[in-house]
Amino acid sequence: MNPTVLIVDADRARCQALEGALGRAFKVEVAMNVAGAFDILQLSMVDAIVADAELPDMDCLQFRQRLDQESRFRDIPFVLLMGASGIPGKVTAYQIGVDDCISKPTDPAELKARLDALIRKRRRLLTAFRERRYQLAGDFSGLAFPDVVSILDQGKHSGVLSVLTTRYAARMVFRAGRIIHATCGNIEGEEAFFLVMGQKQGQFEFSPGGEAADAGVRTIEASCAGLLMEAARRLDSDGDQFDSGGVRAVSGAFQTLLPPAPPPAPELAEAFAEGLADPFMLGELRYLSADELTEWTCDNHCGDRLHILLVAEPAAGVASLLALATPMAESEVLSGMSAHAKTLAWSFNVRNQRQIDCVLIDARAPIALLPSLRRQPALVILAPPQGDALALGPQGSADCQRLLSKLSPQSVIGLGNASLGTLLDDLVGSKRSTIAQRCTQGALGDPGLDMRDLLIEGIRLWASSQSALRSAAKA
């Protein structure tokens, strides 16, 4: 699909000329003023903006600064069309974040080439960011656990090593390269270390410096070399497994969930998808405290209610939901959430008393609102920061696993890089046969990623979970 370019210019003749010249390479949207530009930005994903220096309702540089106030707009490449004698103005424009300036009259071929370069650069940066790997984070397939321990030992590092395996969540406190304390489930000390050594698959993340809450606790006296040697001896004598003894999974009492209404059905999914596909249909945003969230998720006031959770970094999640609701400033929404310790919920009414709703769950603390979520989700969208699975960290991954385990959604979509697909398999785990799942490449806020399209994809995936449920029932 061609990238979308938004032209903001009060000169109709110039707009028509640019639209005709760029139309083969780009999808072109035109606004005659800044107000019209924001109307388009609320409804359409835009890959670049071309604005005239002389706009009727706002100074062009103020326009650029307004875009900077919202994370979903600030990274869109911005090209300014200026008069031939505008050198001082160009300097100011570059200083406030304009990406390129082109003199009028504009050569369409030059403008096309510069837009191509800016859009390619932005996409390369997004791809590189998602595919990055932290220096001291990764998984055991790339760096084995004994090698991680040896690196921290030899470098005399202090900090906390968090580990998430397919069975356990563990943490180890390092001081000057020595492990002084380790926990794995409810096991402490050397036995916790040996349990992690017995796992072939897992992720790790080292948080250097600082004082851990349990930094004063010492349950291990042996050196790292001594621990590794003892672990090797045990592996030789016991095979590949250590005794898992009293390790128990994190659990606890939890309220009975209301079932998702309605059960998955292709014809119903199409009705929901048809309602969402209309770009002029907007939903309603509301703040919810923990108690209000409990009441809201228990509410059965509408007939068919499709309940969705969006697990994302708050700013990215807010930006994506704002695109589906009546206009509000992103900063206003975020300040409202933080000031009152509330989360954001979005609801969208479809014909015949049907409703789609979505609750934003902070990916940094995905289980913080778990006691208030009283309805089984039809769909969970897991969108780690910038689409990077490793950005969740071992603790975040463990919390996401607990969230999915407790809520048992009927379908899950992961939005991120290639490693998120593997993580998604681990998170769904034993429930893979009854949960429809899919991983989509990208991140919230990516050029060309439309939240409406993502929700429609998720709704259709939810409908496909019907066959999974039938298969599980037959088994």
C-alpha positions as CSV (number, residue, x, y, z in Angstrom):
1,M,0.0,0.0,0.0
2,N,1.3,3.4,-0.9
3,P,2.4,5.8,1.9
4,T,-0.1,8.5,2.8
5,V,1.0,12.2,2.5
6,L,-1.0,15.0,4.0
7,I,-0.8,18.4,2.1
8,V,-1.8,21.4,4.2
9,D,-2.1,24.5,1.9
10,A,-4.7,27.2,1.4
11,D,-3.7,27.5,-2.3
12,R,-6.1,25.2,-4.1
13,A,-4.3,25.4,-7.4
14,R,-1.0,24.3,-5.8
15,C,-2.7,21.5,-3.9
16,Q,-4.2,20.2,-7.1
17,A,-0.9,20.3,-8.9
18,L,0.9,18.5,-6.0
19,E,-1.9,16.0,-5.7
20,G,-1.6,15.2,-9.4
21,A,2.2,14.9,-9.3
22,L,2.4,12.8,-6.2
23,G,-0.7,10.7,-6.7
24,R,1.0,7.8,-8.4
25,A,3.5,7.2,-5.6
26,F,1.5,8.3,-2.6
27,K,-2.1,8.3,-1.3
28,V,-2.6,12.1,-1.0
29,E,-4.9,13.8,1.6
30,V,-5.5,17.6,1.3
31,A,-6.4,20.1,4.0
32,M,-6.9,23.8,3.4
33,N,-5.9,24.8,7.0
34,V,-4.6,23.4,10.3
35,A,-8.1,22.6,11.7
36,G,-8.8,20.4,8.6
37,A,-5.4,18.8,9.0
38,F,-6.1,17.7,12.5
39,D,-9.5,16.3,11.4
40,I,-7.7,14.1,8.9
41,L,-5.0,13.1,11.4
42,Q,-7.7,11.9,13.8
43,L,-9.1,9.5,11.2
44,S,-6.2,8.5,9.0
45,M,-2.7,7.1,9.4
46,V,-0.3,9.6,7.8
47,D,3.3,8.9,6.7
48,A,4.4,12.5,6.0
49,I,3.1,16.1,6.1
50,V,3.7,18.8,3.6
51,A,2.7,22.2,4.8
52,D,2.8,25.7,3.3
53,A,4.6,28.3,5.4
54,E,1.6,30.6,5.2
55,L,-1.5,29.0,6.6
56,P,-4.7,30.9,7.3
57,D,-5.6,29.8,10.8
58,M,-2.2,29.1,12.5
59,D,1.5,29.9,12.0
60,C,3.2,26.9,10.3
61,L,5.8,26.6,13.0
62,Q,3.1,26.6,15.7
63,F,1.5,23.8,13.7
64,R,4.7,21.8,14.0
65,Q,4.9,22.5,17.7
66,R,1.3,21.3,18.2
67,L,2.1,18.1,16.5
68,D,5.0,17.6,18.9
69,Q,2.6,17.7,21.8
70,E,1.2,14.3,20.9
71,S,3.4,11.2,20.6
72,R,1.3,9.8,17.8
73,F,2.1,12.8,15.6
74,R,5.5,14.1,16.7
75,D,7.5,11.6,14.6
76,I,5.6,12.1,11.3
77,P,8.1,13.7,8.8
78,F,7.3,17.3,8.3
79,V,8.2,19.2,5.1
80,L,7.7,23.0,4.9
81,L,7.1,24.9,1.6
82,M,8.8,28.3,1.9
83,G,9.5,31.4,-0.3
84,A,12.8,31.5,-2.1
85,S,14.1,34.2,0.3
86,G,13.2,32.4,3.5
87,I,16.7,31.5,4.8
88,P,16.3,32.9,8.3
89,G,12.9,31.2,8.5
90,K,14.5,27.9,7.4
91,V,17.0,28.1,10.3
92,T,14.2,28.6,12.8
93,A,12.1,25.8,11.2
94,Y,15.0,23.3,11.5
95,Q,15.6,24.4,15.1
96,I,12.0,23.5,16.1
97,G,11.9,20.1,14.4
98,V,10.9,20.6,10.8
99,D,12.5,17.8,8.8
100,D,13.0,19.5,5.5
101,C,12.3,22.9,3.7
102,I,11.7,23.3,0.0
103,S,11.5,26.6,-1.8
104,K,8.5,27.6,-3.8
105,P,7.7,27.2,-6.7
106,T,8.0,23.5,-5.8
107,D,9.6,21.0,-8.2
108,P,7.3,17.9,-7.8
109,A,10.1,15.5,-8.6
110,E,12.3,17.0,-5.9
111,L,9.5,16.9,-3.4
112,K,8.7,13.3,-4.2
113,A,12.4,12.3,-3.8
114,R,12.6,14.1,-0.4
115,L,9.4,12.5,0.8
116,D,10.6,9.1,-0.2
117,A,13.9,9.6,1.7
118,L,12.2,10.8,4.8
119,I,9.6,8.0,4.9
120,R,12.3,5.4,4.3
121,K,14.5,6.8,7.0
122,R,11.6,6.8,9.5
123,R,10.8,3.2,8.7
124,R,14.4,2.1,9.0
125,L,14.6,3.7,12.4
126,L,11.4,2.0,13.6
127,T,12.6,-1.4,12.3
128,A,16.1,-1.0,13.9
129,F,14.5,0.0,17.2
130,R,12.3,-3.0,17.3
131,E,15.0,-5.4,16.3
132,R,17.6,-4.1,18.8
133,R,18.9,-6.3,21.5
134,Y,19.9,-5.1,24.9
135,Q,23.5,-5.7,25.9
136,L,22.5,-7.6,29.0
137,A,19.2,-9.0,28.0
138,G,18.1,-11.8,25.7
139,D,17.3,-15.5,25.8
140,F,19.2,-18.7,26.5
141,S,19.2,-19.7,22.8
142,G,21.5,-16.8,22.1
143,L,23.5,-16.8,25.4
144,A,23.3,-19.7,27.8
145,F,22.6,-19.1,31.4
146,P,26.1,-20.2,32.6
147,D,27.6,-17.7,30.2
148,V,25.4,-14.9,31.5
149,V,26.6,-15.7,35.1
150,S,30.2,-15.9,34.0
151,I,30.0,-12.5,32.2
152,L,28.6,-10.8,35.3
153,D,31.1,-12.6,37.5
154,Q,34.1,-11.6,35.4
155,G,32.9,-8.0,35.1
156,K,32.3,-7.7,38.8
157,H,28.8,-6.4,38.1
158,S,26.2,-5.5,40.8
159,G,22.5,-5.5,40.2
160,V,19.6,-7.9,39.7
161,L,19.3,-10.7,37.1
162,S,15.7,-11.5,36.4
163,V,15.0,-14.8,34.6
164,L,11.8,-16.1,33.1
165,T,11.8,-19.8,32.0
166,T,8.9,-21.8,30.6
167,R,8.3,-23.0,34.2
168,Y,9.6,-20.5,36.7
169,A,10.2,-16.8,37.4
170,A,13.5,-16.3,39.2
171,R,15.8,-13.4,40.3
172,M,19.3,-13.3,41.5
173,V,21.1,-10.5,43.3
174,F,24.7,-9.8,42.3
175,R,27.2,-7.9,44.3
176,A,30.6,-7.2,42.7
177,G,30.1,-10.2,40.5
178,R,29.0,-12.7,43.2
179,I,25.5,-14.0,43.6
180,I,24.5,-13.3,47.2
181,H,20.8,-14.2,47.0
182,A,18.5,-16.1,44.6
183,T,14.8,-17.0,44.5
184,C,12.9,-19.3,42.2
185,G,9.2,-19.5,43.0
186,N,9.2,-20.1,46.8
187,I,12.8,-21.6,46.8
188,E,15.7,-19.5,48.0
189,G,19.5,-19.8,47.9
190,E,21.6,-22.3,46.0
191,E,18.7,-24.6,45.2
192,A,17.0,-21.7,43.4
193,F,20.1,-21.2,41.3
194,F,20.3,-24.9,40.4
195,L,16.6,-24.9,39.3
196,V,17.4,-22.2,36.8
197,M,20.4,-24.1,35.6
198,G,18.2,-27.1,34.8
199,Q,16.1,-25.0,32.3
200,K,17.0,-25.1,28.6
201,Q,14.7,-22.2,27.5
202,G,14.3,-18.9,29.1
203,Q,14.8,-15.1,28.9
204,F,17.0,-12.9,31.1
205,E,17.5,-9.3,31.9
206,F,20.1,-7.7,34.1
207,S,19.3,-4.4,35.8
208,P,22.7,-3.0,36.9
209,G,23.4,-0.7,39.8
210,G,21.0,0.4,42.5
211,E,20.0,-1.4,45.6
212,A,17.5,-4.2,45.4
213,A,14.9,-4.4,48.1
214,D,16.4,-7.7,49.2
215,A,20.1,-6.6,48.7
216,G,20.7,-7.1,52.4
217,V,19.6,-10.7,52.3
218,R,22.4,-13.3,51.9
219,T,21.4,-16.8,51.1
220,I,24.4,-17.9,49.0
221,E,28.1,-18.0,50.1
222,A,29.6,-20.0,47.3
223,S,31.4,-18.3,44.4
224,C,29.9,-18.2,40.9
225,A,32.5,-20.7,39.8
226,G,31.6,-23.0,42.7
227,L,27.9,-22.8,41.9
228,L,28.5,-23.6,38.2
229,M,30.8,-26.6,39.1
230,E,28.2,-28.0,41.5
231,A,25.4,-27.5,38.9
232,A,27.5,-29.4,36.3
233,R,28.1,-32.2,38.8
234,R,24.3,-32.5,39.4
235,L,23.5,-32.5,35.8
236,D,26.0,-35.3,35.2
237,S,24.5,-37.4,38.0
238,D,20.8,-36.5,37.6
239,G,20.5,-36.1,33.8
240,D,18.9,-32.9,32.5
241,Q,16.5,-32.4,35.4
242,F,16.9,-31.0,38.9
243,D,14.3,-31.8,41.6
244,S,11.7,-29.1,41.4
245,G,10.7,-29.9,45.0
246,G,8.5,-27.4,46.5
247,V,8.4,-24.8,43.7
248,R,4.9,-23.7,43.1
249,A,3.4,-21.5,40.4
250,V,2.3,-18.0,41.4
251,S,-1.4,-18.3,42.0
252,G,-4.0,-17.2,44.5
253,A,-7.7,-16.8,45.0
254,F,-9.5,-15.0,42.1
255,Q,-13.1,-14.1,41.5
256,T,-15.3,-16.0,39.1
257,L,-15.2,-14.3,35.7
258,L,-18.3,-13.3,33.8
259,P,-18.2,-15.2,30.4
260,P,-17.6,-13.2,27.3
261,A,-20.9,-12.3,25.6
262,P,-21.5,-13.4,23.0
263,P,-19.9,-16.7,22.1
264,P,-17.6,-16.5,19.1
265,A,-19.5,-16.5,15.8
266,P,-18.3,-15.5,12.3
267,E,-21.6,-13.7,11.4
268,L,-21.4,-11.6,14.6
269,A,-17.7,-10.8,14.0
270,E,-18.7,-9.4,10.6
271,A,-21.4,-7.2,12.2
272,F,-18.8,-5.8,14.7
273,A,-16.2,-5.4,11.9
274,E,-18.7,-3.6,9.6
275,G,-19.4,-1.1,12.4
276,L,-15.8,-0.5,13.1
277,A,-14.9,-0.1,9.4
278,D,-16.7,3.2,9.1
279,P,-14.0,5.8,9.7
280,F,-16.6,8.4,10.8
281,M,-18.0,6.3,13.6
282,L,-16.2,7.3,16.8
283,G,-16.4,5.7,20.3
284,E,-16.4,7.2,23.8
285,L,-13.5,7.4,26.2
286,R,-13.8,7.3,30.0
287,Y,-11.6,7.2,33.0
288,L,-12.2,4.3,35.4
289,S,-10.8,3.8,38.9
290,A,-10.3,0.2,40.1
291,D,-13.7,0.1,41.7
292,E,-15.4,1.7,38.7
293,L,-13.6,-0.8,36.4
294,T,-15.0,-3.7,38.5
295,E,-18.5,-2.3,38.1
296,W,-18.1,-1.5,34.4
297,T,-16.8,-5.0,33.5
298,C,-19.7,-6.6,35.4
299,D,-22.3,-4.4,33.6
300,N,-24.6,-6.3,31.3
301,H,-26.7,-3.4,30.1
302,C,-26.2,-4.2,26.4
303,G,-27.0,-7.3,24.4
304,D,-23.9,-8.5,22.7
305,R,-20.7,-7.0,24.3
306,L,-17.3,-7.7,22.9
307,H,-14.7,-7.2,25.7
308,I,-11.1,-6.4,24.7
309,L,-7.9,-5.7,26.6
310,L,-5.1,-3.6,25.1
311,V,-1.8,-4.3,26.9
312,A,0.5,-1.5,25.9
313,E,2.7,1.4,27.1
314,P,0.2,4.1,28.3
315,A,1.2,6.9,25.9
316,A,1.1,4.5,22.8
317,G,-2.2,3.0,24.0
318,V,-3.8,6.4,24.6
319,A,-2.7,7.6,21.2
320,S,-4.2,4.5,19.5
321,L,-7.5,4.8,21.3
322,L,-7.7,8.6,20.7
323,A,-7.8,7.8,17.0
324,L,-11.1,6.0,17.5
325,A,-12.8,8.5,19.7
326,T,-14.1,12.0,19.7
327,P,-11.1,14.4,19.7
328,M,-9.2,15.0,23.0
329,A,-5.6,16.1,23.6
330,E,-3.3,13.2,24.5
331,S,-1.7,15.2,27.2
332,E,-5.1,15.8,28.8
333,V,-5.9,12.1,28.8
334,L,-2.5,11.0,30.2
335,S,-2.7,13.7,33.0
336,G,-6.2,12.6,33.8
337,M,-5.1,9.0,34.2
338,S,-2.1,9.7,36.3
339,A,-3.7,12.4,38.5
340,H,-6.6,10.1,39.6
341,A,-4.8,6.7,39.4
342,K,-7.3,5.6,36.7
343,T,-7.2,3.6,33.5
344,L,-8.7,4.4,30.2
345,A,-11.7,2.6,28.7
346,W,-13.1,3.0,25.2
347,S,-16.6,1.9,24.1
348,F,-18.1,1.8,20.7
349,N,-21.8,1.1,20.0
350,V,-22.8,-1.0,17.0
351,R,-26.3,-1.5,15.7
352,N,-28.8,-3.8,17.4
353,Q,-27.6,-3.0,21.0
354,R,-24.1,-4.4,20.4
355,Q,-21.0,-2.9,21.9
356,I,-17.3,-3.2,21.6
357,D,-15.2,-2.0,24.5
358,C,-11.5,-1.9,25.2
359,V,-9.6,-1.4,28.5
360,L,-6.1,-0.1,28.4
361,I,-3.7,-2.2,30.6
362,D,-0.3,-0.7,31.4
363,A,2.3,-3.1,29.9
364,R,4.7,-2.0,32.7
365,A,2.3,-3.4,35.4
366,P,-0.1,-5.7,33.6
367,I,-1.5,-7.3,36.8
368,A,-2.1,-4.1,38.7
369,L,-5.8,-4.1,37.8
370,L,-6.3,-7.8,37.7
371,P,-8.7,-8.0,40.7
372,S,-10.9,-5.4,39.0
373,L,-11.2,-7.3,35.7
374,R,-14.3,-9.4,36.2
375,R,-15.1,-10.4,32.6
376,Q,-13.4,-12.9,30.4
377,P,-12.0,-11.0,27.4
378,A,-12.9,-12.1,23.9
379,L,-9.6,-10.6,22.7
380,V,-6.3,-9.5,24.3
381,I,-4.0,-7.3,22.2
382,L,-0.4,-7.5,23.5
383,A,1.6,-4.6,22.2
384,P,5.0,-4.2,24.0
385,P,6.7,-0.8,23.8
386,Q,7.9,-0.1,20.3
387,G,6.9,-3.6,19.4
388,D,9.9,-5.1,21.2
389,A,9.2,-8.3,23.1
390,L,12.4,-7.8,25.2
391,A,11.1,-4.4,26.4
392,L,8.7,-6.2,28.6
393,G,11.5,-7.8,30.6
394,P,11.3,-11.1,32.4
395,Q,9.1,-9.7,35.2
396,G,6.7,-8.0,32.7
397,S,6.6,-11.3,30.7
398,A,5.8,-13.2,33.9
399,D,3.0,-10.8,34.8
400,C,1.6,-11.0,31.2
401,Q,1.6,-14.8,31.6
402,R,-0.3,-14.5,34.9
403,L,-2.8,-12.1,33.3
404,L,-3.6,-14.5,30.4
405,S,-3.7,-17.5,32.7
406,K,-6.2,-15.8,35.0
407,L,-8.4,-14.3,32.4
408,S,-8.3,-17.1,29.8
409,P,-9.1,-14.9,26.7
410,Q,-10.6,-16.6,23.7
411,S,-8.0,-15.0,21.4
412,V,-4.7,-13.1,21.6
413,I,-3.0,-10.9,19.0
414,G,0.7,-10.0,19.6
415,L,1.9,-6.7,17.9
416,G,5.6,-6.6,17.6
417,N,8.9,-8.1,16.3
418,A,9.7,-11.7,15.4
419,S,10.7,-12.6,19.0
420,L,7.2,-11.7,20.2
421,G,5.8,-14.7,18.4
422,T,8.0,-17.0,20.4
423,L,7.1,-15.2,23.6
424,L,3.4,-15.4,22.8
425,D,3.7,-19.2,22.5
426,D,5.3,-19.3,25.9
427,L,2.6,-17.0,27.4
428,V,-0.3,-18.9,26.1
429,G,1.4,-22.2,27.0
430,S,-0.8,-25.1,27.8
431,K,-4.0,-23.2,26.7
432,R,-2.7,-23.0,23.2
433,S,-5.3,-25.5,22.0
434,T,-8.2,-23.4,23.2
435,I,-6.9,-19.8,22.5
436,A,-6.7,-18.5,18.9
437,Q,-3.5,-16.6,18.6
438,R,-1.6,-14.6,16.0
439,C,1.5,-12.3,15.9
440,T,1.4,-9.3,13.6
441,Q,4.6,-7.4,12.8
442,G,4.7,-3.8,13.8
443,A,4.1,-1.5,16.8
444,L,1.5,1.0,17.9
445,G,2.1,4.2,16.1
446,D,3.8,2.7,13.1
447,P,3.1,4.3,9.8
448,G,0.4,2.4,8.0
449,L,-0.8,0.7,11.2
450,D,-4.5,1.5,11.7
451,M,-6.0,0.7,15.1
452,R,-9.4,0.0,13.4
453,D,-7.8,-2.6,11.1
454,L,-6.0,-4.2,14.0
455,L,-9.3,-4.5,16.0
456,I,-11.1,-5.9,12.9
457,E,-8.3,-8.5,12.5
458,G,-8.6,-9.3,16.2
459,I,-12.4,-9.7,16.0
460,R,-12.1,-12.1,13.1
461,L,-9.5,-14.0,15.0
462,W,-11.9,-14.2,17.9
463,A,-14.5,-15.6,15.6
464,S,-12.1,-18.3,14.6
465,S,-11.6,-19.4,18.2
466,Q,-15.0,-21.0,17.9
467,S,-13.4,-23.9,16.1
468,A,-10.7,-24.2,18.7
469,L,-13.4,-24.4,21.5
470,R,-15.3,-27.1,19.6
471,S,-12.1,-29.1,19.1
472,A,-11.3,-28.8,22.8
473,A,-14.8,-29.9,23.7
474,K,-14.6,-33.0,21.5
475,A,-11.2,-33.9,23.1
